[in-house]
Amino acid sequence: MSATTHASNELPDNPLRQLTLDQLRQRTSEKWRRYDPDVLPLWVAEMDVLLAEPIAKAVTDAIAAGDTGYPSGTGYADAVAAFAAERWHWADLDRDRIRTVPDIMLGVVEMFKTVTGPGDAIVVNSPVYPPFHLFPVFNDRTVVEAPLGADQRIDFAALAAAFELALGRGGRAAYLLCHPHNPTGTVHTRSELERVARLAADYGVRVVADEAHAPLVAPGTRFVPYLTVAGGERGLALTSAAKAWNLPGLRGAVAIAGTEAVADLARMPEKMSISISHLGSIAHAAAFREGGPWLDALLAGLDANRRFLAELLAERLPEVRYRPEPGTYLAWLDCRGLGLGDDPAAAFLERGRVALNSGLPFGTGGAGHVRLNYATSPEILTEAVDRMAASL
Ligand SMILES: Cc1ncc(COP(=O)(O)O)c(C=O)c1O
């Protein structure tokens, strides 16, 4: 498939092809408003899609009925459990192990509070989603990095060293696993996850798995929830419909306990569970319950975009190194061959008028890299790569 023939080969119902640039520029969300109107934004993890029809209906029905009170019931938990059983072969996920939280990162913090104390360390695999560096610190924890290997996968020697360092001062420690990994899109395998669990058990480190991007794993790649692997029973996990169905504006997430971590999850204050937005939980439940066909169309579109981006880069920016991974819609681009210094995103923005995430806030391994969000149309993707190339 060549870069030029891609457009005509798309599925007709590709959610990434329903909006024009003019329509997208009307949006008032962060992606479209942070930069000047001449800048093409492919940065923050918002997608250029319309809402899946069942989600739009659930939310507009609730609005029409004035159903905007406090959240109630187990609709979100039920929908996650059913989706997990169908898509991830997770048959024994008891709804009692699932609690709603206002969003993923607030849920992550609550999980830290249940398994660590102030001053304790949180281990992260840099380069990683910048809030993984920030939220522990905002909450009186320190961060210890275990950088990914050159293959973008967990480096177990680095992880063991980080566990050692994290426990060095005698406190407790947790490992915040990003699964799939943002920004690389790496999907950890069952054997890697089992190795994580063994290492965590050896050191007495608790695992908190952020599975925000889990529904976005490409067809043909198996997503294995951390809590389902041998040794994962003591883990805690978070997931949400926000990334896969583009719902960051309708906030919500769930925290899930491994079979031996139910008491830990139970320590989370009730106030946290009921602080989820009622409309958010309606939207997220509809996504997990009825959003499957839309998700499948999206995943096909993302798969095509992933291959298309690799082609575009090979043709127009051959010095950029990109290792496509099946995990999500984020591409981690090694731009060190371009001679743009530690922060190539700054040059692409200033000279190319294209907004990408700078790699620097992702921690060790981020210098000279950018993160590009390809959850957009092939036309916008083409224009973005053209602008990057023109800025050199
Ligand atoms: C790994 C990861 N966790 C959490 C979030 C944010 O989720 P929330 O907005 O629900 O806190 C994101 C958003 O991009 C993410 O990539």
The ligand as an ORCA input file, in Angstrom:
! r2SCAN-3c Opt
* xyz 0 1
  C      -1.903      5.884     30.549
  C      -2.920      6.932     30.832
  N      -3.481      7.000     32.038
  C      -4.407      7.927     32.339
  C      -4.795      8.858     31.411
  C      -5.777      9.911     31.785
  O      -6.967      9.352     32.152
  P      -7.987     10.233     32.976
  O      -8.263     11.456     32.151
  O      -9.173      9.348     33.130
  O      -7.321     10.547     34.280
  C      -4.249      8.838     30.140
  C      -4.643      9.839     29.155
  O      -4.101      9.971     28.104
  C      -3.279      7.860     29.849
  O      -2.700      7.797     28.655
*
